[in-house]
Amino acid sequence: MRSLLLTAALLLCCLSCSAAWSGGVDTEWYGDGSARSYVISAPEELAGLAALVNAASDDFTDKSITLSGDIDLNGRQWTPIGKFGTTPAKTFAFEGTLDGGGNTIKNLTISGTGISAALFGYIGVSGVVKNITVTGSIAGDYEYLAGVADINRGVIERCENRAAVTGAAEDSRCAGIAARNFGRISYCVNSARVEGGEAAGIGCENGGYYPSGLYLAERAVIEGCENSGEIIGKAGGRATAGGIAVTANSYTLKNCKNSGPVKGRGNSALGGIVAETDSRTGAKSSSIDGCVNSGSVTLEGDGSGSGVGGIVGGTGGITKILNCRNTGNVSGPNAPVGGIAGRLGGKAGTSISNCVNSGTITSSYIDNESYAGGIAAINFLLIEDCANLGDIRLPGSGVSQNWTAAGGVAGANRGSGGMIRRCASAGRVESFSTYRGGIAGYNKAHDPQDDEGIITECAWLDSSAPRAAGDAETTAGACPFTSEQQQKIVTACLLVPFSATVAQNGAADFTLDLFPGTGAPFGSHVRELSAAVTPDNIAAAATKGAVVAVSGKSPGSAEMSVRVKFCPSDLSDPEFGPSETPHDIVLSAGINVVERIPAAGITLDKSAASLRKGETLTLAAAVTPADSTDAVIWASGSPEAASVADGKVTAHAPGTAVITARAGEFSAECMVTVIDTDTHYGGSGGCGAAPWSLLICLGAFCLQLRKNKK
């Protein structure tokens, strides 16, 4: 018996060893090439696909390839599928469909020097790559590095990169999904660390110039994508980084989310979503719509950054930024640092509208221009219908100059073209500079002879700054409000969340939230709310009050459009009542319907916590099993005391609020006690001798009793 077991073990070992890829190539699965569909299951067969495409034997137009299981490349050097050459004769694109079937290509490894380093070198116009997860390591002295593709002119859909991407060269362009995207990237995820001269979680360069060097104004699309990996712009290079994309020209970026930290050094452009939009001759307009950043965006070193923003570092050409939200902290020395955009410039038509910032914004003055703004650090064009709830900080020393300014909406609102209208700021503005304003720190250009920027129909929290604009005693288009009045002021409305994965026959709720006030009557500001899903065979939507309920029908991807007749507060009215003329706003959300894996439980990392008014706390929810498709839905029992969005709790007014996280049929609760800023207490979540701490402990005990009774 013992000898039989030993023989069996040796046999299994031999089989395992024989399965390890040694770098060989197999094209027998291809036959004579007359078939329209193929199934491959071995690393040699995947290498055979690369050999066939790269030898121009077949580009697989109108043909499909399916992976029957995981493929382990065993850490051997990989040759990308397809490549872009200096001439058409040297260019080989993959034009077929590769469906990974949810399987993983493991241990993809590329190292050395060259042009392209990725699973695919070139996905052509009709090429589709979908349902694949990639793990491994892509590194070396290459110009373009990515997990899935160097060049994408087709479609990359439902792919995930878990392979670390590291460019050794200072001018390397690195991304989790595609280094150069001229096509469509939909519902993809990057969870790996990406570092390069330019680095992005999803697509590095997007739209605009095609690699031949000729401007073709190809329009790129990135939609419904997420990044949670650390994104680093390499020191010594441009050090430019974006949570989703780096540069973008003639593109659409929609319903994307970044939660990973974004970092860079030197003269960097950094953005939680996009580093910078480009401006080239003949360029079409670009849009960033319905995106959210919760990751930190940090310019390191001695700064001099060109723009650092929670959503976008800097804009060029014509760029529309709308319906976006930043909750991450954004910081950097000697740089324009903004909650939504660092530097809002480019051509007429560029704007930020219906956006909200609640992150802390910090621009530290050392010896160069430093601007800090809740929405934009420097505004040359238009900011409208926005709200800032985050604190604005401009620390420094020395003589205050006209290139240092901090404002609740904009650090500097430059003359002639700069306009801020129908915006409100409730965040504190702290600055060593005399140019400190509730709306704008500086409302002129550098030359005092230039015209003032325009501020109209705006309001700011009276305790946050002494006046609307730091360089003007009075500003006719702005008025202060008290903390009590803040609760009923509304200037923006957003869907929370911005996208959702819904199980087939399952449901998920979206909420239309109003900002900055949390106590404003919903019905007074929202006259109509309707929703539709396209295509309607994937999911359905229905509205009730402030909630849009989505039900999954069949697996697939869809887009939900929510139309709102929105009446913001009339900021010229001393009572700040809703305006009589509604604005028509169209919000969108990505819907991804999958087969359901039900939750078996959910826990929170805290059962009780105490916060001072204005403080925030991020709660972490753990759902079992880890691959459950049930979304975590957050709610506050008393949003006027403390609100919650994606687990981030914001304290508004003294009182208590039960924060609930729900996944499927299970829920977990945390009691949050909000303490007035003048009250001393024993610390967050503790049970010390202070009366507030005892109250928190009592609340936690009561919650536990409720759970036990259930």
Helices and strands as residue ranges (DSSP letters): H 2-19, G 28-30, E 37-40, H 43-54, E 64-67, E 71-72, G 88-90, E 97-110, E 113-117, E 120-123, E 128-146, E 149-152, E 155-157, E 160-161, E 164-167, E 173-175, E 178-181, E 184-186, E 189-190, E 194-196, E 198-200, E 203-206, E 208-209, E 215-218, E 220-223, E 226-227, E 231-233, E 240-242, E 245-248, E 251-254, E 257-258, E 262-265, E 269-271, E 274-277, E 286-289, E 292-293, E 297-300, E 307-309, E 312-314, E 319-322, E 325-326, E 330-333, E 336-338, E 341-344, E 351-353, E 356-357, E 361-364, E 370-373, E 376-379, E 382-384, E 387-388, E 392-394, E 404-407, E 410-413, E 419-421, E 424-425, E 429-431, E 436-437, E 440-442, E 454-456, E 458-461, E 478-481, H 483-486, E 490-496, E 499-503, E 507-516, H 522-525, E 526-534, E 539-544, E 547-552, E 556-566, E 583-594, E 601-604, E 608-612, E 616-618, E 621-624, E 633-636, E 642-645, E 648-651, E 655-663, E 666-675, H 691-709
